[in-house]
Every structure is written in structure tokens, then in C-alpha cells.
Amino acid sequence: MKRKIPRSERKAIREQFNLVRTEEKAEENASLSDINAPNEWKEAKREAKKDRRRQIQEAGRDLEAIASEDMADEIEKIKKQYFFSEGDMVEYKRNSRIVMEGEDDKDQRQIGLVIDTEDYVHERYGSGKPKLVSKCVKVIVLVGSVVEEWSSKNVRICE
């Protein structure tokens, strides 16, 4: 996962790159007036091109170094995520079953209010920060006057 580099640092890098480019052009113009033989001119042009490539590669490495310093190598990755929030009305999903004559299917329906959600941490870094996380795996729901904990894969939002 790449992180953005602050605008001020990007601007400074661009300015340095432009300065190098203008210096190269000035040197190239000065050196071209001094060179008489065509082979020397080609060799000078080739060297200038190689130098420019090296500078661009070095600038890229510097850019990566700056980005890696900001990231601190401890990024939280989300493995799975459910989208429930506090205050949602949810319904507990059950497998559909055959309703016998005389039974009420409405009595089986459980509806509740989401009070809180819990995440599950699969892996942690050595420092204790979460490395791989599943978001909203469990939902704490108020059903009537009872607080229950439901698995998110068995819950759907009421419409």
C-alpha cells in the first residue's frame, strides 16, 4: 500500500529536478560549442543521457526512502469488513424453514438495535499494533431489554 508524500516534499523534489535539468541544458549548450568532432559530440551526448538517468533513479530512491520513513512499516490491513454502525436496526437471519400449519413465522423474527461492534485481530506486529483485522465481526445488539452478541454474517439491516 502506497502512502502519499506531503505536497511540500513533492514540490521540493520537483524543484530540485528542474534545477538539475536546467543545469544539464546549460552545460550541454556550453559543451556543444567546445566540441568540434562528431564522435566527441555523440559521446558527450551519451554521457549526459546516462547521467540524467542516474539522477532520475537516485531521485526515485530518495522518494521511496521518504515514503518509507512516513509509513513506519506498521500498516493495518483489513481482511474482511462488515458495515454496521451504532443505531442501526438489524434483524437476525435464520435459515428459511417450513412453517407448519398453525405456527406463526413472525414469532421467530428477532429485531434489535446495534449498540456496539467488535473487530477481530488475526495478526499483530511485535509492537502490539494490529496487522491483519476483520472489521465489525461481532455486533452487540439490544433486543427488547436484553443485550445480545450476534455474529455479523448472520445479521442484516432492516429496511
NUBANU-137236 format. One record per residue (C-alpha): residue number from 1; residue in three letters; z, y, x. Coordinates in steps of 0.001 Angstrom, whole numbers, always signed. Layout:
BEGIN
<pt><num>NUM</num><residu>Ala</residu><pz>Z</pz><py>Y</py><px>X</px></pt>
...
END
This chain:
BEGIN
<pt><num>1</num><residu>Met</residu><pz>+0</pz><py>+0</py><px>+0</px></pt>
<pt><num>2</num><residu>Lys</residu><pz>-1047</pz><py>+3250</py><px>+1496</px></pt>
<pt><num>3</num><residu>Arg</residu><pz>+1034</pz><py>+6339</py><px>+1253</px></pt>
<pt><num>4</num><residu>Lys</residu><pz>-371</pz><py>+9821</py><px>+1105</px></pt>
<pt><num>5</num><residu>Ile</residu><pz>+144</pz><py>+12086</py><px>+4060</px></pt>
<pt><num>6</num><residu>Pro</residu><pz>+1502</pz><py>+15528</py><px>+3206</px></pt>
<pt><num>7</num><residu>Arg</residu><pz>-1098</pz><py>+18250</py><px>+2782</px></pt>
<pt><num>8</num><residu>Ser</residu><pz>+253</pz><py>+20337</py><px>+5665</px></pt>
<pt><num>9</num><residu>Glu</residu><pz>-126</pz><py>+17436</py><px>+8133</px></pt>
<pt><num>10</num><residu>Arg</residu><pz>-3652</pz><py>+16653</py><px>+6885</px></pt>
<pt><num>11</num><residu>Lys</residu><pz>-4563</pz><py>+20330</py><px>+7283</px></pt>
<pt><num>12</num><residu>Ala</residu><pz>-3206</pz><py>+20405</py><px>+10853</px></pt>
<pt><num>13</num><residu>Ile</residu><pz>-5181</pz><py>+17280</py><px>+11773</px></pt>
<pt><num>14</num><residu>Arg</residu><pz>-8371</pz><py>+18741</py><px>+10281</px></pt>
<pt><num>15</num><residu>Glu</residu><pz>-7870</pz><py>+21978</py><px>+12227</px></pt>
<pt><num>16</num><residu>Gln</residu><pz>-7399</pz><py>+20060</py><px>+15482</px></pt>
<pt><num>17</num><residu>Phe</residu><pz>-10504</pz><py>+18005</py><px>+14763</px></pt>
<pt><num>18</num><residu>Asn</residu><pz>-12542</pz><py>+21156</py><px>+14056</px></pt>
<pt><num>19</num><residu>Leu</residu><pz>-11314</pz><py>+22778</py><px>+17289</px></pt>
<pt><num>20</num><residu>Val</residu><pz>-12347</pz><py>+19706</py><px>+19268</px></pt>
<pt><num>21</num><residu>Arg</residu><pz>-15739</pz><py>+19726</py><px>+17561</px></pt>
<pt><num>22</num><residu>Thr</residu><pz>-16363</pz><py>+23418</py><px>+18313</px></pt>
<pt><num>23</num><residu>Glu</residu><pz>-15292</pz><py>+22934</py><px>+21954</px></pt>
<pt><num>24</num><residu>Glu</residu><pz>-17692</pz><py>+19988</py><px>+22248</px></pt>
<pt><num>25</num><residu>Lys</residu><pz>-20552</pz><py>+22069</py><px>+20889</px></pt>
<pt><num>26</num><residu>Ala</residu><pz>-19767</pz><py>+24916</py><px>+23275</px></pt>
<pt><num>27</num><residu>Glu</residu><pz>-19598</pz><py>+22534</py><px>+26254</px></pt>
<pt><num>28</num><residu>Glu</residu><pz>-22781</pz><py>+20796</py><px>+25149</px></pt>
<pt><num>29</num><residu>Asn</residu><pz>-24677</pz><py>+24077</py><px>+24937</px></pt>
<pt><num>30</num><residu>Ala</residu><pz>-23381</pz><py>+25152</py><px>+28351</px></pt>
<pt><num>31</num><residu>Ser</residu><pz>-24145</pz><py>+21791</py><px>+29961</px></pt>
<pt><num>32</num><residu>Leu</residu><pz>-27630</pz><py>+21614</py><px>+28446</px></pt>
<pt><num>33</num><residu>Ser</residu><pz>-28611</pz><py>+24869</py><px>+30130</px></pt>
<pt><num>34</num><residu>Asp</residu><pz>-27465</pz><py>+23473</py><px>+33514</px></pt>
<pt><num>35</num><residu>Ile</residu><pz>-29248</pz><py>+20122</py><px>+33239</px></pt>
<pt><num>36</num><residu>Asn</residu><pz>-32859</pz><py>+20021</py><px>+34321</px></pt>
<pt><num>37</num><residu>Ala</residu><pz>-33808</pz><py>+16352</py><px>+34492</px></pt>
<pt><num>38</num><residu>Pro</residu><pz>-34379</pz><py>+14470</py><px>+31175</px></pt>
<pt><num>39</num><residu>Asn</residu><pz>-32373</pz><py>+11400</py><px>+32282</px></pt>
<pt><num>40</num><residu>Glu</residu><pz>-29357</pz><py>+13505</py><px>+33132</px></pt>
<pt><num>41</num><residu>Trp</residu><pz>-29612</pz><py>+15206</py><px>+29746</px></pt>
<pt><num>42</num><residu>Lys</residu><pz>-29685</pz><py>+11816</py><px>+27956</px></pt>
<pt><num>43</num><residu>Glu</residu><pz>-26729</pz><py>+10572</py><px>+29971</px></pt>
<pt><num>44</num><residu>Ala</residu><pz>-24723</pz><py>+13714</py><px>+29210</px></pt>
<pt><num>45</num><residu>Lys</residu><pz>-25541</pz><py>+13374</py><px>+25507</px></pt>
<pt><num>46</num><residu>Arg</residu><pz>-24469</pz><py>+9704</py><px>+25557</px></pt>
<pt><num>47</num><residu>Glu</residu><pz>-21162</pz><py>+10529</py><px>+27256</px></pt>
<pt><num>48</num><residu>Ala</residu><pz>-20475</pz><py>+13323</py><px>+24784</px></pt>
<pt><num>49</num><residu>Lys</residu><pz>-21077</pz><py>+10896</py><px>+21919</px></pt>
<pt><num>50</num><residu>Lys</residu><pz>-18707</pz><py>+8323</py><px>+23462</px></pt>
<pt><num>51</num><residu>Asp</residu><pz>-16027</pz><py>+10968</py><px>+23978</px></pt>
<pt><num>52</num><residu>Arg</residu><pz>-16356</pz><py>+12109</py><px>+20380</px></pt>
<pt><num>53</num><residu>Arg</residu><pz>-15976</pz><py>+8511</py><px>+19146</px></pt>
<pt><num>54</num><residu>Arg</residu><pz>-12873</pz><py>+8034</py><px>+21294</px></pt>
<pt><num>55</num><residu>Gln</residu><pz>-11320</pz><py>+11231</py><px>+19942</px></pt>
<pt><num>56</num><residu>Ile</residu><pz>-12002</pz><py>+10206</py><px>+16350</px></pt>
<pt><num>57</num><residu>Gln</residu><pz>-10427</pz><py>+6794</py><px>+16980</px></pt>
<pt><num>58</num><residu>Glu</residu><pz>-7384</pz><py>+8416</py><px>+18582</px></pt>
<pt><num>59</num><residu>Ala</residu><pz>-7057</pz><py>+10802</py><px>+15638</px></pt>
<pt><num>60</num><residu>Gly</residu><pz>-7185</pz><py>+7799</py><px>+13288</px></pt>
<pt><num>61</num><residu>Arg</residu><pz>-4430</pz><py>+6062</py><px>+15248</px></pt>
<pt><num>62</num><residu>Asp</residu><pz>-2328</pz><py>+9223</py><px>+15177</px></pt>
<pt><num>63</num><residu>Leu</residu><pz>-2864</pz><py>+9457</py><px>+11422</px></pt>
<pt><num>64</num><residu>Glu</residu><pz>-1732</pz><py>+5839</py><px>+10949</px></pt>
<pt><num>65</num><residu>Ala</residu><pz>+1339</pz><py>+6474</py><px>+13105</px></pt>
<pt><num>66</num><residu>Ile</residu><pz>+2310</pz><py>+9475</py><px>+10988</px></pt>
<pt><num>67</num><residu>Ala</residu><pz>+1821</pz><py>+7465</py><px>+7782</px></pt>
<pt><num>68</num><residu>Ser</residu><pz>+3882</pz><py>+4530</py><px>+9066</px></pt>
<pt><num>69</num><residu>Glu</residu><pz>+6764</pz><py>+6841</py><px>+10040</px></pt>
<pt><num>70</num><residu>Asp</residu><pz>+6923</pz><py>+8205</py><px>+6493</px></pt>
<pt><num>71</num><residu>Met</residu><pz>+6781</pz><py>+4799</py><px>+4819</px></pt>
<pt><num>72</num><residu>Ala</residu><pz>+9729</pz><py>+3310</py><px>+6748</px></pt>
<pt><num>73</num><residu>Asp</residu><pz>+8225</pz><py>-167</py><px>+6172</px></pt>
<pt><num>74</num><residu>Glu</residu><pz>+10515</pz><py>-916</py><px>+3227</px></pt>
<pt><num>75</num><residu>Ile</residu><pz>+8335</pz><py>-746</py><px>+148</px></pt>
<pt><num>76</num><residu>Glu</residu><pz>+9377</pz><py>-2206</py><px>-3172</px></pt>
<pt><num>77</num><residu>Lys</residu><pz>+6608</pz><py>-4360</py><px>-4672</px></pt>
<pt><num>78</num><residu>Ile</residu><pz>+6519</pz><py>-5194</py><px>-8362</px></pt>
<pt><num>79</num><residu>Lys</residu><pz>+5675</pz><py>-8812</py><px>-9127</px></pt>
<pt><num>80</num><residu>Lys</residu><pz>+5821</pz><py>-8585</py><px>-12928</px></pt>
<pt><num>81</num><residu>Gln</residu><pz>+6696</pz><py>-5788</py><px>-15312</px></pt>
<pt><num>82</num><residu>Tyr</residu><pz>+7573</pz><py>-5617</py><px>-18992</px></pt>
<pt><num>83</num><residu>Phe</residu><pz>+7509</pz><py>-2294</py><px>-20786</px></pt>
<pt><num>84</num><residu>Phe</residu><pz>+10687</pz><py>-1884</py><px>-22813</px></pt>
<pt><num>85</num><residu>Ser</residu><pz>+12868</pz><py>+1195</py><px>-22818</px></pt>
<pt><num>86</num><residu>Glu</residu><pz>+16187</pz><py>+2192</py><px>-24313</px></pt>
<pt><num>87</num><residu>Gly</residu><pz>+15955</pz><py>+2984</py><px>-28013</px></pt>
<pt><num>88</num><residu>Asp</residu><pz>+13045</pz><py>+626</py><px>-28802</px></pt>
<pt><num>89</num><residu>Met</residu><pz>+13308</pz><py>-1581</py><px>-31879</px></pt>
<pt><num>90</num><residu>Val</residu><pz>+12418</pz><py>-5125</py><px>-30840</px></pt>
<pt><num>91</num><residu>Glu</residu><pz>+12016</pz><py>-8477</py><px>-32516</px></pt>
<pt><num>92</num><residu>Tyr</residu><pz>+12859</pz><py>-11874</py><px>-31051</px></pt>
<pt><num>93</num><residu>Lys</residu><pz>+9727</pz><py>-14046</py><px>-31066</px></pt>
<pt><num>94</num><residu>Arg</residu><pz>+10129</pz><py>-17628</py><px>-32106</px></pt>
<pt><num>95</num><residu>Asn</residu><pz>+7622</pz><py>-20399</py><px>-32272</px></pt>
<pt><num>96</num><residu>Ser</residu><pz>+5949</pz><py>-20426</py><px>-35660</px></pt>
<pt><num>97</num><residu>Arg</residu><pz>+7302</pz><py>-23273</py><px>-37744</px></pt>
<pt><num>98</num><residu>Ile</residu><pz>+6544</pz><py>-24743</py><px>-41104</px></pt>
<pt><num>99</num><residu>Val</residu><pz>+8613</pz><py>-23168</py><px>-43841</px></pt>
<pt><num>100</num><residu>Met</residu><pz>+9904</pz><py>-25757</py><px>-46282</px></pt>
<pt><num>101</num><residu>Glu</residu><pz>+9916</pz><py>-25052</py><px>-49970</px></pt>
<pt><num>102</num><residu>Gly</residu><pz>+12970</pz><py>-23107</py><px>-50955</px></pt>
<pt><num>103</num><residu>Glu</residu><pz>+13670</pz><py>-21791</py><px>-47431</px></pt>
<pt><num>104</num><residu>Asp</residu><pz>+13481</pz><py>-18120</py><px>-46557</px></pt>
<pt><num>105</num><residu>Asp</residu><pz>+11499</pz><py>-17283</py><px>-43404</px></pt>
<pt><num>106</num><residu>Lys</residu><pz>+12867</pz><py>-13734</py><px>-43412</px></pt>
<pt><num>107</num><residu>Asp</residu><pz>+16354</pz><py>-15009</py><px>-42587</px></pt>
<pt><num>108</num><residu>Gln</residu><pz>+15035</pz><py>-16286</py><px>-39239</px></pt>
<pt><num>109</num><residu>Arg</residu><pz>+13778</pz><py>-12875</py><px>-38117</px></pt>
<pt><num>110</num><residu>Gln</residu><pz>+16034</pz><py>-11096</py><px>-35600</px></pt>
<pt><num>111</num><residu>Ile</residu><pz>+15561</pz><py>-7384</py><px>-35004</px></pt>
<pt><num>112</num><residu>Gly</residu><pz>+17593</pz><py>-5295</py><px>-32608</px></pt>
<pt><num>113</num><residu>Leu</residu><pz>+17872</pz><py>-2029</py><px>-30723</px></pt>
<pt><num>114</num><residu>Val</residu><pz>+17346</pz><py>-2056</py><px>-26941</px></pt>
<pt><num>115</num><residu>Ile</residu><pz>+20451</pz><py>-775</py><px>-25195</px></pt>
<pt><num>116</num><residu>Asp</residu><pz>+19548</pz><py>-1566</py><px>-21595</px></pt>
<pt><num>117</num><residu>Thr</residu><pz>+17106</pz><py>-3524</py><px>-19424</px></pt>
<pt><num>118</num><residu>Glu</residu><pz>+17701</pz><py>-5591</py><px>-16288</px></pt>
<pt><num>119</num><residu>Asp</residu><pz>+15449</pz><py>-6178</py><px>-13297</px></pt>
<pt><num>120</num><residu>Tyr</residu><pz>+15270</pz><py>-9358</py><px>-11241</px></pt>
<pt><num>121</num><residu>Val</residu><pz>+15054</pz><py>-9111</py><px>-7448</px></pt>
<pt><num>122</num><residu>His</residu><pz>+13115</pz><py>-12025</py><px>-5895</px></pt>
<pt><num>123</num><residu>Glu</residu><pz>+13400</pz><py>-10937</py><px>-2233</px></pt>
<pt><num>124</num><residu>Arg</residu><pz>+15354</pz><py>-8340</py><px>-263</px></pt>
<pt><num>125</num><residu>Tyr</residu><pz>+14908</pz><py>-6647</py><px>+3092</px></pt>
<pt><num>126</num><residu>Gly</residu><pz>+17556</pz><py>-7093</py><px>+5771</px></pt>
<pt><num>127</num><residu>Ser</residu><pz>+18972</pz><py>-3688</py><px>+4894</px></pt>
<pt><num>128</num><residu>Gly</residu><pz>+19590</pz><py>-4837</py><px>+1313</px></pt>
<pt><num>129</num><residu>Lys</residu><pz>+16771</pz><py>-2879</py><px>-310</px></pt>
<pt><num>130</num><residu>Pro</residu><pz>+14709</pz><py>-4845</py><px>-2849</px></pt>
<pt><num>131</num><residu>Lys</residu><pz>+11377</pz><py>-6134</py><px>-1522</px></pt>
<pt><num>132</num><residu>Leu</residu><pz>+9859</pz><py>-8035</py><px>-4478</px></pt>
<pt><num>133</num><residu>Val</residu><pz>+11024</pz><py>-7148</py><px>-8008</px></pt>
<pt><num>134</num><residu>Ser</residu><pz>+10270</pz><py>-8122</py><px>-11602</px></pt>
<pt><num>135</num><residu>Lys</residu><pz>+10968</pz><py>-5160</py><px>-13900</px></pt>
<pt><num>136</num><residu>Cys</residu><pz>+12635</pz><py>-5422</py><px>-17358</px></pt>
<pt><num>137</num><residu>Val</residu><pz>+13046</pz><py>-9212</py><px>-17181</px></pt>
<pt><num>138</num><residu>Lys</residu><pz>+16062</pz><py>-9181</py><px>-19490</px></pt>
<pt><num>139</num><residu>Val</residu><pz>+16690</pz><py>-6897</py><px>-22423</px></pt>
<pt><num>140</num><residu>Ile</residu><pz>+20195</pz><py>-6157</py><px>-23712</px></pt>
<pt><num>141</num><residu>Val</residu><pz>+19916</pz><py>-5706</py><px>-27465</px></pt>
<pt><num>142</num><residu>Leu</residu><pz>+22253</pz><py>-4593</py><px>-30246</px></pt>
<pt><num>143</num><residu>Val</residu><pz>+21745</pz><py>-6959</py><px>-33210</px></pt>
<pt><num>144</num><residu>Gly</residu><pz>+23899</pz><py>-5860</py><px>-36127</px></pt>
<pt><num>145</num><residu>Ser</residu><pz>+27261</pz><py>-5386</py><px>-34465</px></pt>
<pt><num>146</num><residu>Val</residu><pz>+26702</pz><py>-7942</py><px>-31694</px></pt>
<pt><num>147</num><residu>Val</residu><pz>+25292</pz><py>-7241</py><px>-28228</px></pt>
<pt><num>148</num><residu>Glu</residu><pz>+22927</pz><py>-9980</py><px>-27013</px></pt>
<pt><num>149</num><residu>Glu</residu><pz>+20831</pz><py>-10577</py><px>-23913</px></pt>
<pt><num>150</num><residu>Trp</residu><pz>+17234</pz><py>-11666</py><px>-24563</px></pt>
<pt><num>151</num><residu>Ser</residu><pz>+14513</pz><py>-12736</py><px>-22169</px></pt>
<pt><num>152</num><residu>Ser</residu><pz>+11646</pz><py>-10216</py><px>-22204</px></pt>
<pt><num>153</num><residu>Lys</residu><pz>+8986</pz><py>-12873</py><px>-22579</px></pt>
<pt><num>154</num><residu>Asn</residu><pz>+10480</pz><py>-13766</py><px>-25989</px></pt>
<pt><num>155</num><residu>Val</residu><pz>+10631</pz><py>-10197</py><px>-27258</px></pt>
<pt><num>156</num><residu>Arg</residu><pz>+8034</pz><py>-7929</py><px>-28853</px></pt>
<pt><num>157</num><residu>Ile</residu><pz>+8244</pz><py>-4331</py><px>-30009</px></pt>
<pt><num>158</num><residu>Cys</residu><pz>+8478</pz><py>-3837</py><px>-33788</px></pt>
<pt><num>159</num><residu>Glu</residu><pz>+5729</pz><py>-1753</py><px>-35312</px></pt>
END
